[in-house]
Amino acid sequence: MTSSTTGGAPLVRQFNSHGSLKKVLLCPPGYYEELTISEIAQRSVEAGDKVDLPLARTMHAELVDALVSAGVSIFWEEAQPEHHWQVYTRDFGVNTPAGPLIGKFRYEARWGDEEYAISAFDGLGIQTCGRVTRGAVEGGDSWMLDEKTLVIGAGNRSTIPGIENAAEIMKPLGVDVMPVEFLAKWNHLDMIFSVIAERACLYCREGLPEEFVAYLRHRDWRLIEVPLDEVMKTGCNVLALGDARILSFAENGIVNRMLEAEGFTVYAPHLREFTKMGGGPHCLTFEIQRDR
């Protein structure tokens, strides 16, 4: 699939995780099904909550409509058989000021998703800036705090050797990589931390290490605490659209009201077929371009 809203190759720079979002890479949920590679997904499967694929397709279309209504152009990967979580385009890497950094998946169920992302970039004329080849690094753990600071969480899906490899790649390109270690039960960093605006974030006090919270406070970040019950429902997993706008989801009512009280406009498509497996708007989108 290709975008019907843009022509030519897209710009690829991403200097932070909060600027006005212009272009994203998505993948349709063509072969989406249950994978028990997170605690949330495991609980859902044990409770008998299977993926309803037709409903997932409908909800993904709602996500696309919300992005387009927010002025975001869509580019596409092609869904592949046996790659059941390819729909979570976030996870294969992270975009940076030097272009996309391709990560490395920890679990075999996701192996090969990176190759289809690279193929999509090749088709768009996008050059990557490097590729992690040891350990594991996933995009759900990765945030550009600013144009020189890339935070990567080490929980269930990314590892310290992978983060060290990412640091080796990014240092000559002018980006420092900071590891943030947390308990594996939280799966990805975007479960417990989400950049929503310049020096502003949602966070889970129980999940983030005190050292990282202190680092943010020292740099005058505004920290908005999400209640633990909502965190366990994927409440932190939102996407900053820039200009005081957030892509959340309809089932995230408490957090949506918190965001609105803070002055944000909230876009809220229905996404339960994804959130019940531990994925939300951040997981489902790979940022290609943000305004600086």
N, C-alpha and C positions, 0 to 999 in steps of 0.2 A: 504494500500500500504506500501511497505517497500523499503528501499534503496537498489539499486543493486550495489552500489559502495563501501559499507562497510560491515563488518561482526561484529556481537556482539553489545553490548550496547555502545552507544557513550559516550565520556566524555561530561560533562555538564557545566564546569566552564566558566564564562565570567567575566573577570576582568575589562573590559572597553568596549567602543563602537567603537574602532578603530583598534584593533589588527587584524592579519591575520585571516579571517573568514574560518573555516574549515567545520562546519556542521550547517544545518538549518532545521527547521520544516516548511513544507508547507502543504496547503490543496488545492486540485483542486477545481475550481469554478463550482462544479456540480450543485448547486442550486442557483447560484448567480443571484440577481435581485436588483431593486432599493429599497433603504431604505432612508427616508428623515430625517436622524439623524445628518446631518451636513448642514451648510449653502451652501456649494458647491453642495452637492447632491440635496438639495432643489431647487437651481437655475437650475440645469440640468433637473430635473423632470418637473419643471414649464415651461422650454423651450421645452419640449417634447422629450428630449434626453434620450431614454430608453436604458437599457442594451441589447446589442446584445450578447446572451449567446454563440453561436458558435464562434463568433469572440473573446470573452473573453477567451474561452478555447484555441484558437490559440495563443493569446497573452501570456497567462500564460505559455504555452509550450515554447515560446520565452524566458520568464523569467527563466525557468528551464535550458534551453540551455545556457543562459548567465552565470548562477551560476556554472554549470558544467564546462564550458570552463574556468572559473576562479579558478577551483580546489576545489569547494565547494561540499560536499556530501549532498544528499537530503534524509530527512526522512519525512514521510507522516502521516497526519491525514486522516481519511475517511470522506468525505463530507456527511452531514446529511440533509434529507428533513426538510424544515421550518427553517433552519439555513443559511439564505441567504448570510450573510457576514462572514461566517466561513473561507472563503478564506483569510481574513485579519488576519492571525495567530498572528501577532504582538500583537493584542489587549488584549489577555486573561491574559497577565502578562509580566514579565521581567526576564531575566536571570541575575544572580548575582554570585559573587565568591563562594557563599554557595549553588548554584543551583537555579532552577527557583522559583520565587515568583509568586504565582497565584493571580491575581487581582480579581476585582468584577465589573461587567458591570453596568453602570448607567441606560441604556435604555432597556426596556423589549424585544425589538427586538433582542438583543444579549444574553439574559439570556440563560444559558445552554451551551454556547460555551466553557466555562471553563471546564465543565465536560468531553467533548470530548478531550480537550487538556490533561487533567489528564489521561484519558484512553490511549491516545497515549504514554504518558510518562511511564505509567505502562507497556505497551507492550514493551517499549525499556529498561526497567529496570532503569529508571531515577527517582531519589527521589527529590521531591520538598522541599524547605526550609520553606514554610509557605504559608498561604492563608489569604488574606484580607477578613474580614467578616462584616465590616461596612463601610458606605460611598461607594465610588467607586474609583477604580484605574485601568487604562488601559495602556497597553504597548505602545501605540502611544504617550503617555505623558512622557515616562520613558527613561532615558539615564544614563548609567554608565560613568560618567566623568573620573573617575579613579577607582582603586580597592576599595576605601573606600568612594566614594561619588556617591550616586544615586540621580539624579534630577528627580522630578515628577512634571509635569505641572498641574495646576488647572485651567481649562478653561471650556469647554463644557462637557467633558466626565469623568474627575477625580475630586474628591472633597477633601476639606481640611480634613474632618473626615477620609476619606479613606487613605490619605497620612499620617495622624497621626498614623493610624493603621499599615501601612507599616513600619513606623519608629520604632514602638514598636517591630515589628517582626525582623527588620534588625539590630537594635542597638546591641543586644547581639551577633550577628554574625559578628560584626566589620565593618558594613557599615552604614554611616550616610545618612539620607534622607533629601534632601533639597526641599521644595516646591517652585514653580515658578508660581505666579498667573498672568493670562492674560485674555483678553476679550473672552467670549464664542464664538464669531464669528469666531475665529481662529480654533475652534474645538479641535485639538490635538496639543501638543507642537511640534511634528515633522512637522507641517505645517509652523512653523516660526523659527525652530532651528534644525540643523542637524550636528552631529559630523562627520567629514570627515577624520580626522587624529589626531595624538596626539596633543592636545591643538590647534586644528583648527576646524572651523565650518563654515557652511552657516548660515546666520541669517537674520531676517526681523527686521529692525530698528523700524518700526511702530508697530510691534506686541509684541516684548519682553519688559518687564519692565526694566527701566533704572538701577535698583539695580542689576539685574542679569547680564546685560551687563558690569557694573562696576566690578562685581565679576570676570567675565571672563578676563577682561582687566588687573585687578590686578594680575592675575595668568598667565599673558603673553600669553593668547590665541590669535591666529590669527583669526580675525573675517572677513569673506567675505560676504559683504552685497548683498543680492538678491533683484533686483528691485521689487516693490510692485506688478506690473502687473504679474510678473512671479511667485511670491508667491501665488497669487490667482489662478494660474494654477497648483498648487502643486509642484512648482519648487524646494522648499527646501527638499522635501520628497525623499531623496536618501539614499543609504546604503553604508557605508564604507566597503570595502573588505579587507583593509589592504594593505601595501606595495605600497602606492600611487595609489590605484585603487578604483574606485567608480562605483557602480551599479546605473545608472540613468535610463532614458527612452528616446526613440527616439524623442518624442514630446517636450522634454525639451531643445531645441536647444541653447537658449541664455545661460542658466546655464551650459550646457555641455561645451560650448566654454569657459566660465569663468573658469571652473574646469581644462580644458586642458591648459589654459594659466597659471594656478598655478602649472602645472607639473603633473597633475593626468592623468592616463589612464582611460577612461570612457567606460563602457559597457552600451549599450543603446537599449534594446529590446522595441518593441512597446507595450505601456500599456494604451492607451487612454480609453479603456473600464473600467479601474480602476481609473485612475486619474480624469475622469469626475465625479466620485462619491466621490472624495476627498482622494483617496488612491493611494500610490505609492510604490516603492520598499521597503521602510522601513515598511510600513503597511503590505505587503504581505509576510514577512519573520520573523520567530522567530529564533533568534540566539541560537543554542545549544552549540557551542564551538567556541571560538576565542583563538589564541595564545596569551600568556600574553604579 
